Amino acid sequence: MNRRSQRRFPGKASVRSLWHPVVLGFSAMILFAAAGSAVRADTVELLSGATVEGEVVARDDASVTLRVTVGGRTYTRKYPTERIHALVVGGKREVLNAKEGAGSPAGSRASRPGAKPGGLPGRVTRSRAEIEALFVDQG
């Protein structure tokens, strides 16, 4: 008898013979999970720059309804079309609304009243007096 056969117990499988099916099983689970999520991944691109991935379940002229799964829980969310920049459904991209200016997304602070040009893009620049006046107004 050689050393290898002496280490084995009669009637018991070796660790090496069990390892191969375990690896194959985990590989199969990962492939099925990846294939299932890749089959139906629609994307809603909002005018704010945010993107939401899920499944488009309904669409009309006024809104798009998206089903999203987060942390094992499924949510259904309705987005008005005026807030949506583009939709990607089944790999086809459709632009619904053009974004305002390349430098500042729609609804950003830079496009609000009281914003002054300068500073970083998308940021409001105020003077010290304006900031102190805001503290006085807000209490």
C-alpha positions in Angstrom: 0.0 0.0 0.0 1.2 3.5 -0.7 0.9 6.4 1.7 -2.0 8.0 -0.1 -4.3 4.9 0.2 -3.2 4.6 3.9 -4.6 8.0 4.8 -8.1 7.3 3.4 -10.7 5.8 5.6 -12.6 2.9 4.0 -16.1 3.9 2.8 -15.4 7.7 3.2 -14.9 10.2 0.4 -11.7 12.2 0.3 -11.8 16.0 0.6 -10.3 16.3 -2.9 -13.2 14.2 -4.4 -15.8 16.5 -2.7 -14.2 19.8 -3.7 -14.8 19.5 -7.4 -18.7 19.2 -7.2 -18.8 22.1 -4.7 -16.8 24.4 -7.0 -19.0 23.4 -10.0 -22.2 24.0 -7.9 -21.1 27.5 -6.8 -20.0 28.4 -10.4 -23.4 27.3 -11.7 -25.3 29.4 -9.1 -23.2 32.5 -10.0 -23.8 32.1 -13.7 -27.6 31.6 -13.3 -27.8 34.7 -11.0 -25.7 36.8 -13.4 -27.8 35.7 -16.4 -31.1 36.4 -14.6 -30.1 39.9 -13.7 -28.6 40.7 -17.2 -31.8 39.6 -19.0 -33.9 42.4 -17.8 -32.0 45.5 -16.7 -33.7 48.6 -17.9 -32.3 52.0 -16.9 -34.0 55.4 -16.2 -31.6 58.4 -16.5 -33.0 61.4 -14.6 -32.4 65.0 -15.5 -30.6 65.4 -12.2 -28.0 63.0 -13.4 -29.1 60.0 -11.3 -29.7 56.6 -12.9 -32.1 53.9 -11.6 -31.9 50.3 -12.9 -34.8 48.0 -12.8 -37.6 46.7 -15.0 -40.0 49.1 -16.8 -43.4 47.7 -16.1 -45.6 50.5 -17.4 -45.2 53.6 -19.6 -47.5 56.3 -20.9 -47.1 59.9 -22.0 -47.1 61.2 -18.4 -44.9 58.7 -16.5 -42.7 55.6 -16.5 -43.2 52.9 -13.8 -40.1 51.0 -12.8 -39.8 47.9 -10.6 -36.6 47.9 -8.6 -35.2 45.3 -6.2 -32.9 46.6 -3.4 -31.7 44.4 -0.6 -34.1 41.6 -1.5 -37.1 43.9 -1.4 -39.0 44.9 -4.5 -40.3 48.5 -4.9 -42.4 50.0 -7.7 -41.7 53.7 -8.4 -43.4 56.0 -10.9 -41.3 58.7 -12.5 -42.9 61.7 -14.3 -41.6 62.0 -17.9 -40.6 65.6 -17.4 -38.0 64.5 -14.8 -36.5 61.8 -17.1 -33.6 62.5 -19.5 -33.4 59.1 -21.2 -34.7 55.5 -21.0 -32.8 52.3 -21.9 -35.2 49.5 -22.4 -34.0 46.2 -23.9 -30.7 47.7 -24.8 -32.3 50.6 -26.8 -31.7 54.1 -25.6 -34.4 56.8 -26.1 -33.9 60.4 -25.1 -37.1 61.9 -23.7 -35.9 65.4 -22.5 -32.7 67.3 -23.3 -30.6 68.2 -20.3 -30.2 71.9 -19.5 -26.6 73.1 -20.2 -23.7 70.7 -19.9 -22.2 72.4 -16.8 -25.2 72.4 -14.6 -27.9 69.7 -14.5 -31.5 70.7 -14.2 -32.6 71.7 -10.7 -29.0 72.1 -9.6 -28.2 74.9 -7.1 -26.4 76.9 -9.7 -29.7 77.5 -11.6 -31.6 78.7 -8.5 -32.2 82.3 -7.6 -29.5 83.9 -5.6 -26.7 81.9 -7.2 -23.7 83.8 -8.5 -21.4 82.7 -11.2 -17.9 81.6 -10.2 -16.6 78.9 -7.9 -17.0 75.2 -8.7 -19.7 74.1 -11.2 -23.0 73.4 -9.5 -22.2 75.3 -6.4 -23.7 78.6 -5.1 -21.3 81.3 -4.1 -22.5 83.8 -1.5 -20.8 86.7 0.3 -20.2 86.7 4.0 -23.0 89.3 4.4 -25.5 87.1 2.6 -24.6 84.1 4.7 -25.0 86.1 8.0 -28.3 87.5 6.7 -29.5 83.9 6.1 -28.5 83.0 9.7 -30.5 86.0 11.0 -33.5 85.1 8.9 -33.5 81.4 9.9 -32.8 82.1 13.6 
